[in-house]
Amino acid sequence: MPRARRLSCQAAVELVTDHLEAALTPVVQAPLEDHLRSCPTCAEYVRQVRVMVRALRRLAPATPPDGSARTELLVRYRRWIAA
């Protein structure tokens, strides 16, 4: 079996979201897992992202601004466009 290509830290970080969503193909996943086993810095980054995702899931959904704020933004935008 051919040896998987080695990933740089930058390439590994760019794959973290897809990795956590289980959206990587095995051809990409294997080199990432190899990198994470050999790079404590990137492994820690993945751990921190996992912690952040769990924390964000516990937050209540944000309430959108009331209609008056939206209306005010549209008025200001239209004035800016007209100027």
Secondary structure in CASP SS format (residue, H / E / C, confidence):
PFRMAT SS
TARGET T0000
AUTHOR 0000-0000-0000
METHOD secondary structure of the structure
MODEL  1
M C 1.00
P C 1.00
R C 1.00
A C 1.00
R C 1.00
R C 1.00
L C 1.00
S C 1.00
C H 1.00
Q H 1.00
A H 1.00
A H 1.00
V H 1.00
E H 1.00
L H 1.00
V H 1.00
T H 1.00
D H 1.00
H H 1.00
L H 1.00
E C 1.00
A C 1.00
A C 1.00
L C 1.00
T C 1.00
P H 1.00
V H 1.00
V H 1.00
Q H 1.00
A H 1.00
P H 1.00
L H 1.00
E H 1.00
D H 1.00
H H 1.00
L H 1.00
R H 1.00
S H 1.00
C C 1.00
P H 1.00
T H 1.00
C H 1.00
A H 1.00
E H 1.00
Y H 1.00
V H 1.00
R H 1.00
Q H 1.00
V H 1.00
R H 1.00
V H 1.00
M H 1.00
V H 1.00
R H 1.00
A H 1.00
L H 1.00
R H 1.00
R H 1.00
L C 1.00
A C 1.00
P C 1.00
A C 1.00
T C 1.00
P C 1.00
P C 1.00
D C 1.00
G H 1.00
S H 1.00
A H 1.00
R H 1.00
T H 1.00
E H 1.00
L H 1.00
L H 1.00
V H 1.00
R H 1.00
Y H 1.00
R H 1.00
R H 1.00
W H 1.00
I H 1.00
A H 1.00
A C 1.00
END
